[in-house]
C-alpha cells in the first residue's frame, strides 16, 4: 500500500475496534442489570394511577407553584412522553385559611400551577439502577427534578428519611446539572448534603438519561453514560438509622420560584418537563 492508503486502512480498523469495544461495554452493562419496574408512557391520558400519586398544593421551599391533582393542563401523557407543565395562571388554593397565615395557606389563589407525581404507596426500591430519560425546560425560575425520598418519610420526616437527588436543574444556571444526597448528620448536628454538578451545553435541546446506581457501599450519579459523583453510603452512618439502606420512592416534578432558582420569568411560560421513560433495574 502507499502511505495514504495505509493510514486510511489503519483509521478504519481503529474505528471498528472502538465500535466493538463500545458495544462490548454496553453488552456487559446490560448483563449486570435486570429490569424490575418500568413506565414507558406508551398511552394517552393522565399518568397511570396504579403507578403514580400526586402532591397537591404549596408543598416545600416557599416555591410559588401550586401542584394540582390529576389536571390535564399540568400533567399529561401522549405520543410516548409524559409532560409536566408549569403555567402562569390564577388557581384556587383549596388549603386557604383565614386563621392559618403560613405561606402555604394565606392566599386564596395561587399565581402559578404545575405538577408533582410520585410512587409513594405504589412501589419503592432499595438499591439498583434508577434511570430516567428526560428533556428539560428552560428559563429563569424553573426547577425540574428527578429525586427520591425514603418510603418512611411520613413516619419519621425529612431529613431522617433521606433524599437522593438524581437530577436537579435551575433555570438561572442553564449549563449545570446537580446530583446530591441529603441525610441527617450521624453526629446529631442537623442535616448534611453531599453532591456534585456537571456542566453541559444546551440541556433543553434534547433528551438525556439521568441515573443513579445504588448499592450497599455507594450511590453513583450519572449524566448519560458519564459518572460525575460517587457517594459513600457509610457517610450517613454505619448503623440501622442510615436512610440509604432502606427503600425509597421516586418523584418527578417541575417547581418554580424560591431562593435557589430565583424569580420566575413569566415571558417564558408555559414550560414543559418531558419524560420519555422511567426504568428501574436490580443487580443480577
C-alpha positions as CSV (number, residue, x, y, z in Angstrom):
1,X,0.0,0.0,0.0
2,X,1.0,3.6,-0.5
3,X,1.3,5.7,2.7
4,X,-2.1,7.4,2.4
5,X,-3.9,4.0,1.8
6,X,-2.1,2.5,4.9
7,X,-3.3,5.5,7.0
8,X,-6.8,5.1,5.8
9,X,-6.9,1.4,6.4
10,X,-5.4,1.8,9.9
11,X,-8.1,4.5,10.7
12,X,-10.9,2.2,9.6
13,X,-9.5,-0.7,11.8
14,X,-9.2,1.7,14.7
15,X,-12.8,2.9,14.3
16,X,-14.0,-0.7,14.1
17,X,-12.1,-1.5,17.3
18,X,-13.6,1.4,19.1
19,X,-17.2,0.4,18.0
20,X,-16.6,-3.2,19.0
21,X,-15.2,-2.1,22.4
22,X,-18.2,0.2,23.0
23,X,-20.7,-2.5,22.0
24,X,-18.9,-4.9,24.3
25,X,-19.1,-2.5,27.2
26,X,-22.8,-1.8,26.6
27,X,-23.5,-5.5,26.5
28,X,-21.6,-6.0,29.7
29,X,-23.6,-3.2,31.3
30,X,-26.9,-4.7,30.3
31,X,-25.8,-8.1,31.6
32,X,-25.3,-6.6,35.1
33,X,-28.9,-5.5,35.5
34,X,-32.3,-7.0,35.5
35,X,-35.3,-4.7,34.7
36,X,-37.8,-4.9,37.6
37,X,-40.1,-1.9,37.0
38,X,-40.8,0.5,34.1
39,X,-43.0,3.3,33.0
40,X,-42.7,3.8,29.2
41,X,-45.7,6.3,28.9
42,X,-47.0,4.4,25.9
43,X,-50.6,5.6,26.3
44,X,-52.7,8.7,26.2
45,X,-54.2,10.4,29.3
46,X,-53.3,11.1,32.9
47,X,-50.4,9.2,34.4
48,X,-51.2,5.6,35.2
49,X,-52.9,5.7,38.7
50,X,-51.6,2.2,39.5
51,X,-48.0,3.7,39.4
52,X,-48.4,7.4,40.3
53,X,-49.8,9.6,43.1
54,X,-49.8,13.4,43.3
55,X,-48.6,16.0,45.7
56,X,-51.2,18.8,46.0
57,X,-50.9,22.4,47.0
58,X,-47.9,24.5,48.1
59,X,-45.5,21.9,49.4
60,X,-42.0,23.0,50.2
61,X,-39.1,25.6,49.9
62,X,-41.5,28.6,49.6
63,X,-41.9,27.7,45.9
64,X,-44.5,29.7,44.0
65,X,-46.2,26.9,42.0
66,X,-49.4,25.2,43.2
67,X,-49.3,21.5,42.5
68,X,-52.6,20.4,41.1
69,X,-54.3,17.0,41.3
70,X,-54.6,14.9,38.1
71,X,-55.1,18.0,36.0
72,X,-54.6,17.7,32.2
73,X,-53.2,21.2,31.9
74,X,-50.3,20.4,34.2
75,X,-49.7,16.7,33.7
76,X,-50.5,14.6,30.6
77,X,-49.2,11.6,28.7
78,X,-49.3,11.4,24.9
79,X,-47.1,10.3,22.0
80,X,-45.0,8.2,24.4
81,X,-44.0,11.1,26.6
82,X,-45.1,12.5,30.0
83,X,-45.4,16.3,30.0
84,X,-45.3,18.2,33.3
85,X,-46.2,21.8,32.5
86,X,-45.6,24.8,34.6
87,X,-48.0,27.7,33.9
88,X,-48.7,31.3,34.9
89,X,-52.4,31.4,35.9
90,X,-54.7,32.1,38.8
91,X,-55.8,28.9,40.6
92,X,-57.8,28.4,43.7
93,X,-55.9,27.3,46.8
94,X,-58.0,24.6,48.4
95,X,-55.9,24.9,51.6
96,X,-56.6,28.6,52.0
97,X,-57.3,29.6,55.7
98,X,-58.1,33.0,57.2
99,X,-56.7,31.8,60.5
100,X,-53.6,29.9,59.4
101,X,-51.3,32.6,57.9
102,X,-48.5,30.3,56.7
103,X,-47.1,30.7,53.2
104,X,-49.0,27.5,52.1
105,X,-52.4,28.7,53.3
106,X,-52.5,32.5,53.4
107,X,-53.5,33.3,49.8
108,X,-56.9,32.2,48.4
109,X,-55.4,31.8,44.9
110,X,-52.0,30.8,43.5
111,X,-50.4,32.5,40.6
112,X,-48.6,29.5,39.1
113,X,-49.5,25.9,38.6
114,X,-47.5,22.7,38.0
115,X,-47.5,19.0,38.9
116,X,-45.5,16.7,41.1
117,X,-46.1,12.9,40.7
118,X,-44.5,10.1,42.8
119,X,-44.6,6.4,43.5
120,X,-45.3,6.7,47.3
121,X,-47.7,4.0,48.3
122,X,-47.3,2.2,45.0
123,X,-43.7,1.0,44.8
124,X,-40.3,1.6,46.4
125,X,-36.8,0.3,45.9
126,X,-33.7,-0.4,47.9
127,X,-30.5,-0.5,45.7
128,X,-30.4,-0.8,42.0
129,X,-30.2,1.4,38.9
130,X,-32.8,4.1,38.6
131,X,-32.8,5.6,35.1
132,X,-35.0,8.4,33.7
133,X,-34.8,9.8,30.1
134,X,-36.0,13.4,30.1
135,X,-35.8,16.7,28.3
136,X,-35.6,19.8,30.5
137,X,-37.5,23.1,30.3
138,X,-35.6,26.4,30.3
139,X,-35.8,29.9,31.7
140,X,-35.3,31.8,34.9
141,X,-37.2,30.4,38.0
142,X,-37.6,26.9,36.5
143,X,-36.7,24.0,38.8
144,X,-37.4,20.5,37.4
145,X,-36.2,17.5,39.5
146,X,-35.9,13.7,39.4
147,X,-35.5,12.6,43.0
148,X,-36.2,10.1,45.8
149,X,-37.1,10.0,49.5
150,X,-37.4,7.2,52.0
151,X,-40.8,5.5,52.0
152,X,-40.9,6.1,55.7
153,X,-41.0,9.8,55.3
154,X,-44.5,10.2,56.7
155,X,-43.4,8.4,59.9
156,X,-40.0,10.0,60.6
157,X,-39.9,13.1,58.5
158,X,-37.2,14.7,56.5
159,X,-34.1,14.6,56.7
160,X,-34.3,11.3,58.6
161,X,-35.9,9.6,55.7
162,X,-33.0,10.6,53.4
163,X,-33.1,12.2,50.0
164,X,-31.4,11.3,46.7
165,X,-31.5,14.0,44.0
166,X,-30.9,12.1,40.8
167,X,-31.2,15.3,38.8
168,X,-31.8,18.9,39.7
169,X,-31.7,21.8,37.3
170,X,-32.3,25.5,37.9
171,X,-33.0,27.9,35.0
172,X,-30.7,30.6,36.3
173,X,-27.8,28.1,35.9
174,X,-28.6,26.8,32.4
175,X,-25.5,24.7,31.9
176,X,-25.4,22.8,35.2
177,X,-26.9,19.6,36.4
178,X,-26.8,18.6,40.1
179,X,-26.8,15.2,41.9
180,X,-27.0,15.3,45.7
181,X,-27.7,13.2,48.8
182,X,-29.3,14.7,51.9
183,X,-29.3,13.0,55.2
184,X,-29.2,13.6,59.0
185,X,-25.7,14.2,60.4
186,X,-24.7,10.9,62.1
187,X,-23.3,13.1,64.9
188,X,-26.6,14.7,65.5
189,X,-25.7,18.1,64.2
190,X,-28.6,18.8,61.9
191,X,-28.6,17.6,58.3
192,X,-25.8,17.2,55.7
193,X,-25.6,17.2,52.0
194,X,-23.1,15.6,49.6
195,X,-23.2,16.1,45.9
196,X,-21.6,17.4,42.7
197,X,-22.5,19.0,39.4
198,X,-21.7,18.5,35.7
199,X,-21.6,21.3,33.1
200,X,-23.4,20.6,29.8
201,X,-24.4,22.8,26.9
202,X,-27.9,23.1,25.5
203,X,-29.6,21.0,28.2
204,X,-33.1,21.9,27.0
205,X,-32.4,21.0,23.4
206,X,-32.6,17.2,23.6
207,X,-33.4,14.2,25.8
208,X,-30.7,12.8,28.2
209,X,-30.5,9.9,30.6
210,X,-30.3,10.8,34.3
211,X,-29.5,7.9,36.6
212,X,-28.1,6.6,39.8
213,X,-26.5,3.2,40.6
214,X,-27.0,2.4,44.3
215,X,-25.7,-0.4,46.4
216,X,-24.6,-1.1,50.0
217,X,-21.4,0.9,49.6
218,X,-22.1,3.7,47.1
219,X,-24.5,5.8,45.2
220,X,-23.1,6.8,41.8
221,X,-24.7,9.6,39.8
222,X,-24.8,9.6,36.0
223,X,-25.5,12.0,33.2
224,X,-25.9,9.9,30.1
225,X,-23.0,7.4,30.4
226,X,-20.8,9.8,32.4
227,X,-20.5,9.2,36.2
228,X,-19.9,12.6,37.8
229,X,-20.4,11.9,41.5
230,X,-19.9,9.0,43.9
231,X,-21.3,9.0,47.4
232,X,-20.2,6.6,50.2
233,X,-23.3,5.2,51.9
234,X,-21.4,5.0,55.2
235,X,-21.1,8.8,55.2
236,X,-24.7,8.7,56.6
237,X,-23.8,6.3,59.4
238,X,-22.9,2.7,59.9
239,X,-26.0,1.7,62.0
240,X,-29.6,0.9,61.3
241,X,-30.5,4.6,61.2
242,X,-28.7,5.1,57.8
243,X,-31.6,6.1,55.5
244,X,-29.7,4.8,52.4
245,X,-30.1,1.2,53.5
246,X,-33.9,1.4,53.3
247,X,-36.5,1.6,50.5
248,X,-37.0,4.9,48.6
249,X,-39.8,6.1,46.3
250,X,-39.4,8.3,43.2
251,X,-40.7,11.8,42.5
252,X,-40.9,13.8,39.2
253,X,-41.8,17.4,39.5
254,X,-41.5,20.9,38.0
255,X,-41.1,23.5,40.7
256,X,-40.9,27.3,40.1
257,X,-39.5,30.2,42.1
258,X,-38.0,30.0,45.6
259,X,-34.5,31.1,46.6
260,X,-32.4,28.7,44.5
261,X,-33.9,29.1,41.0
262,X,-34.7,32.8,41.7
263,X,-37.6,34.9,40.3
264,X,-39.8,33.4,37.6
265,X,-39.6,34.9,34.1
266,X,-43.3,35.0,33.2
267,X,-42.4,35.6,29.5
268,X,-41.0,32.0,29.0
269,X,-44.1,30.3,30.4
270,X,-45.6,27.8,29.9
271,X,-42.7,25.4,30.2
272,X,-42.7,21.6,29.8
273,X,-40.6,19.0,31.6
274,X,-40.8,16.0,29.3
275,X,-40.1,12.4,30.5
276,X,-39.7,9.6,27.9
277,X,-39.4,6.7,30.4
278,X,-38.5,5.6,33.9
279,X,-36.7,2.2,34.3
280,X,-35.6,0.5,37.5
281,X,-33.1,-2.3,37.5
282,X,-31.7,-4.7,40.1
283,X,-28.3,-6.4,40.0
284,X,-28.4,-9.9,38.5
